[in-house]
Amino acid sequence: MSESTRLKSTVYVGSLDQAVTAQTLTEAFLPFGEVVDISLPKPDLPSSTDNHRGFGYVEFEVPQDAKEAIDNMDQSELYGRIIKVAAAKPQRDANEGLGSKTAIWEQEGYLAKHAVSEEDRNGAEEASLVTNGRPEDPMQGLEGLDVAGPKPE
């Protein structure tokens, strides 16, 4: 199964009670189709007494089954809690995008996407020369001003 098909077949299940297990999720989502895999991420701290982090992922055999599960199970109740069921999103790299610990201009691919080549810079300067006949002077038009602020009327 390709990664994109696998992602389309996986649903996120949030707001889970600590009593929920992989077996519980399997039984809850089995009516919508063949369940291939259940994942309940463990807490980051090994000393934690929690079984999981309060969310999990259910992977179905067929993407249509995942859509059915989302339509029917979102905002339903499981162990006395209203659960959130949505399409799973791809995992983001911790060193990419906003919120990472690396400056955005130092991230791989940023310069390739946003850098201006020397050839393009020279082309823009040439275009400016062709339209004006001379380079733009930022001080042009300021010679007669002796006071700051708007011109008096």
Secondary structure, DSSP 8 states (H G I E B T S, - for coil): --HHHHHHTEEEEES--TT--HHHHHHHHGGGS-EEEEE----SSTT---SS-SEEEEEESSHHHHHHHHHHHTT-EETTEE-EEEE------TTSSTT-SS-GGGSTTHHHHH---HHHHHHHHHHHHHHHSS---TTTT-TT--SSSS---
